[in-house]
Each structure stands twice: as structure tokens, then as C-alpha cells.
Amino acid sequence: IVHVIDMSGLEGRDPYEDYVTINKELEQYNLRLTERPQIIVANKMDMPDAEENLKAFKEKLTDDYPVFPISAVTRQGLRDLLFE
């Protein structure tokens, strides 16, 4: 499962809370989905507060899933993600 999380925080949302919410929804839909391998794509890293939000996200993250910071606009980090 690939989680694409908006790290910009432009809409006043907490990226970590978005991640928790989608995992709860997956669990409610089908508990077995939570057993599948997951990666986290930290998107919009070209935005002003994204680095700070990513740091806070990683501090809160208790799951041991890889996190790939990217910017779809500037293409930053896409190569690392594609070759994972």
C-alpha cells in the first residue's frame, strides 16, 4: 500500500493525522489490508513548511515503514521512489 501524504499543511491539516485516519479507514474496510506492506510518500516537499511537517511526522510515526520525501512538481525524490 502506498500512502501519499500531503506534507504542505496548506489546508490546516496535520499530515500525521491524515495518515492515522486513512489507516483506520483501511482497518474498518478490511482488517487484512493493515497486514500488507506499506510505504509512505511525503508529497509536496517543495512547499514552505513541508520539511518541518515531515520532521514532526517522522517523530510521531511509530510504524516502521519507509518514508520517501518527494515533490511531484520539481520531481525531487521521484527516482528513489520509483526504484524502491
C-alpha positions in Angstrom: 0.0 0.0 0.0 1.4 3.4 -1.0 0.2 6.3 1.2 0.7 9.7 -0.5 0.6 12.2 2.3 0.5 16.0 1.7 3.3 17.5 3.8 2.5 21.1 2.9 -0.1 21.6 5.7 -1.7 24.3 3.5 -5.2 23.2 4.3 -4.6 23.4 8.0 -4.4 19.6 8.2 -1.9 17.6 10.2 -0.1 15.1 7.8 0.2 12.6 10.7 -3.5 12.7 11.5 -4.3 12.2 7.8 -2.1 9.1 7.9 -3.8 7.8 11.0 -7.2 8.4 9.6 -6.6 6.5 6.3 -5.1 3.6 8.3 -8.2 3.5 10.5 -10.4 3.5 7.4 -8.4 0.6 5.9 -8.8 -1.3 9.1 -12.5 -0.8 9.1 -12.9 -1.7 5.5 -10.8 -4.9 5.7 -8.5 -5.7 8.6 -6.2 -7.8 6.4 -5.3 -4.6 4.5 -3.3 -3.5 7.5 -1.1 -6.6 7.2 0.1 -5.6 3.7 3.5 -3.9 3.2 3.2 -0.1 3.2 5.4 2.8 2.2 4.8 6.5 2.8 5.3 9.1 0.1 5.7 12.5 1.7 4.5 14.7 -1.2 4.7 18.5 -1.8 8.2 18.8 -0.3 8.7 21.9 -2.4 6.2 23.8 -0.2 7.5 26.2 2.5 6.6 24.2 5.7 7.0 20.7 4.3 10.4 20.0 5.8 9.2 21.0 9.3 6.0 19.0 8.8 8.0 15.9 7.6 10.2 16.1 10.7 7.2 16.3 13.0 5.5 13.4 11.1 8.6 11.2 11.5 8.8 12.0 15.2 5.1 10.8 15.7 5.4 7.8 13.4 5.5 4.5 15.3 5.3 2.2 12.3 8.5 1.0 10.7 7.6 1.9 7.1 9.9 3.6 4.7 9.2 7.3 4.0 10.0 8.9 0.7 10.0 12.7 0.5 9.1 13.8 -3.0 7.8 16.8 -5.0 5.7 15.9 -8.0 6.2 19.4 -9.2 10.0 19.6 -9.1 10.4 15.8 -9.4 12.6 15.8 -6.3 12.9 12.3 -4.8 10.9 10.5 -7.6 13.9 8.4 -8.8 14.4 7.0 -5.3 10.7 6.2 -5.0 10.5 4.5 -8.4 13.4 2.3 -7.8 12.3 1.1 -4.4 
